[in-house]
Amino acid sequence: MFKFFLLAIGFILFFEGIIYFLFSSRINEFYKIISSFSNEKIKSFSSFLIIVGSVIIYFTFRIYDFS
């Protein structure tokens, strides 16, 4: 189980790094847009992403055999 956790963290860091690398010129614009949002809106969107991610993880482990 721990190896899957490490694999997931590795993929997250890998793809996040690619996004920052490819869109480095637009990152500052993105931060300006985000800073204009209220904390509640950011927390709501983050909660939505957590739920979607959890559902994907749940169904992935339920459908596929990782033995």
Stockholm file with secondary structure:
# STOCKHOLM 1.0

chainA/1-67         MFKFFLLAIGFILFFEGIIYFLFSSRINEFYKIISSFSNEKIKSFSSFLIIVGSVIIYFTFRIYDFS
#=GR chainA/1-67 SS CHHHHHHHHHHHHHHHHHHHHHTTTTHHHHHHHHHTSCHHHHHHHHHHHHHHHHHHHHHHHHHSCCC
#=GC SS_cons        CHHHHHHHHHHHHHHHHHHHHHTTTTHHHHHHHHHTSCHHHHHHHHHHHHHHHHHHHHHHHHHSCCC
//
